[in-house]
Amino acid sequence: MTKATTNKFSIKKFLREKVLLKWTAIERIGNSKIAKQSYIWFFIIPMLAKLLENVPPEISFDLISMEPIPINLEFPFRWYVLFAVGLLFILANMIYMASCPHIVKEFRNYSQFNESGYPTLYLVEQGKLNKMDQNETEQLLKLYKDSQTDPRFVSFQKEAYLNKQKEYFDEVYIRANASLPWVRLLGTFVIYAAAVLILNLFLENILAVYEMAAK
């Protein structure tokens, strides 16, 4: 393997593992406090725009012995940016809800699966969907069938079965969490775009405060 090939592989691996978001990360960011607040702006801004549709862009208040005070009612650019941020986070959640594997949406870890009452056959089905090794699947199925039919199935066998089930769940979960890379790429792009807009608003506010302080 040439040096160039090694470098190319390393870059691809870095992008796949460090830049491309897993399903759990897409869900966590989509339900973060910032995302939930942006949903409010997504609905409020169109309503305000509709209410102000027929209002002049600028009105003046006349006070006694004072110059008229102009008030600009036009939407500042940052309001539209907030609307766009809300739209992007909603889109990210839609991608997650439509494409995230069921096992990732339903459970966060093996303990939740074990307490849920879902059968081992569900786990096996998820393993098939995520291309688990056939030998691993057969071992789990054998232990499962023994636990259902063999009266000699005792505590140490049950412990071995539960350990195997946990190992199988963990591997299926890892695979499912990294599945559908092209769909996750779209979700990642949407979230990163929202982050860039939020950063832009943050920097704009800092610059505005600085300019006011410098006057």
Sequence and secondary structure as in RCSB ss.txt:
>XXXX:A:sequence
MTKATTNKFSIKKFLREKVLLKWTAIERIGNSKIAKQSYIWFFIIPMLAKLLENVPPEISFDLISMEPIPINLEF
PFRWYVLFAVGLLFILANMIYMASCPHIVKEFRNYSQFNESGYPTLYLVEQGKLNKMDQNETEQLLKLYKDSQTD
PRFVSFQKEAYLNKQKEYFDEVYIRANASLPWVRLLGTFVIYAAAVLILNLFLENILAVYEMAAK
>XXXX:A:secstr
  HHHHHHHHHHHHIIIIIS  HHHHHHHHTSHHHHHHHHHHHHHHHHHHHTTTS SEEEE  TTS  EEEE S 
 HHHHHHHHHHHHHHHHHHHHHHHS HHHHH SSHHHHHHHT  HHHHHHHHHHTT  HHHHHHHHHHHHHHHH 
TT  HHHHHHHHHHHHHHHHHHHHHHHT  HHHHHHHHHHHHHHHHHHHHHHHHHHHHHHHHHH 
